[in-house]
Amino acid sequence: MFVSFQTRADSISLDFLDNVAAHCKRKGLTNFELITRISAENKSGRWDNNFIMTEVGNVQNLNKVIVCGPPVMSETFERCLHDMIKQKKISRH
């Protein structure tokens, strides 16, 4: 799951998601991974096609990608994932 918020105060359910990710890690579960970006804390810029291709490409047995963030981010993910499917870098289930 990829989530992006301007600040932690602006986030929705981030504490819950952090707890779910920590629980999965404690239990050795590999079916959930949380990748978080807080714009005010992260000075590396927006998530772009290169970031998405690298991160998604590194996931073994990818079944679902959930994106939570501003519309521009969601559109970037949608476009990039569509391109990755067309290029057969990932498959649609």
C-alpha positions as protocol buffer text, in pm:
chain_id: "A"
residue {
  index: 1
  type: MET
  ca { x: 0 y: 0 z: 0 }
}
residue {
  index: 2
  type: PHE
  ca { x: 137 y: 338 z: -105 }
}
residue {
  index: 3
  type: VAL
  ca { x: 15 y: 635 z: 99 }
}
residue {
  index: 4
  type: SER
  ca { x: 114 y: 998 z: 71 }
}
residue {
  index: 5
  type: PHE
  ca { x: 14 y: 1295 z: 285 }
}
residue {
  index: 6
  type: GLN
  ca { x: 132 y: 1654 z: 310 }
}
residue {
  index: 7
  type: THR
  ca { x: 189 y: 1624 z: 688 }
}
residue {
  index: 8
  type: ARG
  ca { x: 124 y: 1360 z: 953 }
}
residue {
  index: 9
  type: ALA
  ca { x: -150 y: 1584 z: 1092 }
}
residue {
  index: 10
  type: ASP
  ca { x: -322 y: 1571 z: 750 }
}
residue {
  index: 11
  type: SER
  ca { x: -305 y: 1193 z: 733 }
}
residue {
  index: 12
  type: ILE
  ca { x: -605 y: 966 z: 752 }
}
residue {
  index: 13
  type: SER
  ca { x: -563 y: 639 z: 945 }
}
residue {
  index: 14
  type: LEU
  ca { x: -184 y: 652 z: 927 }
}
residue {
  index: 15
  type: ASP
  ca { x: -147 y: 528 z: 1287 }
}
residue {
  index: 16
  type: PHE
  ca { x: -375 y: 235 z: 1204 }
}
residue {
  index: 17
  type: LEU
  ca { x: -181 y: 151 z: 887 }
}
residue {
  index: 18
  type: ASP
  ca { x: 152 y: 173 z: 1074 }
}
residue {
  index: 19
  type: ASN
  ca { x: 12 y: -69 z: 1334 }
}
residue {
  index: 20
  type: VAL
  ca { x: -108 y: -311 z: 1065 }
}
residue {
  index: 21
  type: ALA
  ca { x: 235 y: -304 z: 900 }
}
residue {
  index: 22
  type: ALA
  ca { x: 410 y: -358 z: 1236 }
}
residue {
  index: 23
  type: HIS
  ca { x: 175 y: -646 z: 1321 }
}
residue {
  index: 24
  type: CYS
  ca { x: 243 y: -815 z: 986 }
}
residue {
  index: 25
  type: LYS
  ca { x: 616 y: -777 z: 1038 }
}
residue {
  index: 26
  type: ARG
  ca { x: 599 y: -921 z: 1393 }
}
residue {
  index: 27
  type: LYS
  ca { x: 398 y: -1219 z: 1267 }
}
residue {
  index: 28
  type: GLY
  ca { x: 626 y: -1277 z: 968 }
}
residue {
  index: 29
  type: LEU
  ca { x: 343 y: -1205 z: 725 }
}
residue {
  index: 30
  type: THR
  ca { x: 451 y: -1093 z: 380 }
}
residue {
  index: 31
  type: ASN
  ca { x: 113 y: -1011 z: 225 }
}
residue {
  index: 32
  type: PHE
  ca { x: 109 y: -645 z: 331 }
}
residue {
  index: 33
  type: GLU
  ca { x: 369 y: -372 z: 288 }
}
residue {
  index: 34
  type: LEU
  ca { x: 319 y: -5 z: 367 }
}
residue {
  index: 35
  type: ILE
  ca { x: 520 y: 258 z: 181 }
}
residue {
  index: 36
  type: THR
  ca { x: 458 y: 603 z: 327 }
}
residue {
  index: 37
  type: ARG
  ca { x: 556 y: 947 z: 203 }
}
residue {
  index: 38
  type: ILE
  ca { x: 504 y: 1258 z: 413 }
}
residue {
  index: 39
  type: SER
  ca { x: 574 y: 1554 z: 182 }
}
residue {
  index: 40
  type: ALA
  ca { x: 678 y: 1791 z: 461 }
}
residue {
  index: 41
  type: GLU
  ca { x: 935 y: 1537 z: 584 }
}
residue {
  index: 42
  type: ASN
  ca { x: 1050 y: 1395 z: 252 }
}
residue {
  index: 43
  type: LYS
  ca { x: 1254 y: 1627 z: 38 }
}
residue {
  index: 44
  type: SER
  ca { x: 1314 y: 1375 z: -243 }
}
residue {
  index: 45
  type: GLY
  ca { x: 1026 y: 1502 z: -454 }
}
residue {
  index: 46
  type: ARG
  ca { x: 715 y: 1338 z: -592 }
}
residue {
  index: 47
  type: TRP
  ca { x: 679 y: 970 z: -662 }
}
residue {
  index: 48
  type: ASP
  ca { x: 738 y: 940 z: -1035 }
}
residue {
  index: 49
  type: ASN
  ca { x: 741 y: 661 z: -1294 }
}
residue {
  index: 50
  type: ASN
  ca { x: 1098 y: 556 z: -1207 }
}
residue {
  index: 51
  type: PHE
  ca { x: 1013 y: 526 z: -837 }
}
residue {
  index: 52
  type: ILE
  ca { x: 692 y: 333 z: -909 }
}
residue {
  index: 53
  type: MET
  ca { x: 858 y: 96 z: -1158 }
}
residue {
  index: 54
  type: THR
  ca { x: 1140 y: 24 z: -913 }
}
residue {
  index: 55
  type: GLU
  ca { x: 920 y: -24 z: -607 }
}
residue {
  index: 56
  type: VAL
  ca { x: 651 y: -230 z: -779 }
}
residue {
  index: 57
  type: GLY
  ca { x: 911 y: -424 z: -975 }
}
residue {
  index: 58
  type: ASN
  ca { x: 1083 y: -527 z: -651 }
}
residue {
  index: 59
  type: VAL
  ca { x: 769 y: -688 z: -506 }
}
residue {
  index: 60
  type: GLN
  ca { x: 745 y: -1065 z: -532 }
}
residue {
  index: 61
  type: ASN
  ca { x: 398 y: -1212 z: -596 }
}
residue {
  index: 62
  type: LEU
  ca { x: 223 y: -879 z: -631 }
}
residue {
  index: 63
  type: ASN
  ca { x: -153 y: -927 z: -611 }
}
residue {
  index: 64
  type: LYS
  ca { x: -287 y: -581 z: -546 }
}
residue {
  index: 65
  type: VAL
  ca { x: -161 y: -224 z: -525 }
}
residue {
  index: 66
  type: ILE
  ca { x: -356 y: 23 z: -312 }
}
residue {
  index: 67
  type: VAL
  ca { x: -281 y: 391 z: -358 }
}
residue {
  index: 68
  type: CYS
  ca { x: -395 y: 664 z: -120 }
}
residue {
  index: 69
  type: GLY
  ca { x: -290 y: 1019 z: -191 }
}
residue {
  index: 70
  type: PRO
  ca { x: -369 y: 1327 z: -397 }
}
residue {
  index: 71
  type: PRO
  ca { x: -526 y: 1288 z: -743 }
}
residue {
  index: 72
  type: VAL
  ca { x: -200 y: 1362 z: -926 }
}
residue {
  index: 73
  type: MET
  ca { x: -28 y: 1076 z: -740 }
}
residue {
  index: 74
  type: SER
  ca { x: -315 y: 836 z: -810 }
}
residue {
  index: 75
  type: GLU
  ca { x: -310 y: 928 z: -1180 }
}
residue {
  index: 76
  type: THR
  ca { x: 67 y: 876 z: -1196 }
}
residue {
  index: 77
  type: PHE
  ca { x: 35 y: 532 z: -1039 }
}
residue {
  index: 78
  type: GLU
  ca { x: -253 y: 436 z: -1268 }
}
residue {
  index: 79
  type: ARG
  ca { x: -67 y: 545 z: -1581 }
}
residue {
  index: 80
  type: CYS
  ca { x: 259 y: 380 z: -1477 }
}
residue {
  index: 81
  type: LEU
  ca { x: 97 y: 51 z: -1370 }
}
residue {
  index: 82
  type: HIS
  ca { x: -97 y: 42 z: -1699 }
}
residue {
  index: 83
  type: ASP
  ca { x: 230 y: 91 z: -1889 }
}
residue {
  index: 84
  type: MET
  ca { x: 397 y: -184 z: -1683 }
}
residue {
  index: 85
  type: ILE
  ca { x: 112 y: -423 z: -1773 }
}
residue {
  index: 86
  type: LYS
  ca { x: 143 y: -333 z: -2142 }
}
residue {
  index: 87
  type: GLN
  ca { x: 519 y: -393 z: -2124 }
}
residue {
  index: 88
  type: LYS
  ca { x: 454 y: -723 z: -1940 }
}
residue {
  index: 89
  type: LYS
  ca { x: 665 y: -614 z: -1643 }
}
residue {
  index: 90
  type: ILE
  ca { x: 368 y: -703 z: -1422 }
}
residue {
  index: 91
  type: SER
  ca { x: 53 y: -901 z: -1493 }
}
residue {
  index: 92
  type: ARG
  ca { x: -308 y: -820 z: -1427 }
}
residue {
  index: 93
  type: HIS
  ca { x: -489 y: -1072 z: -1207 }
}
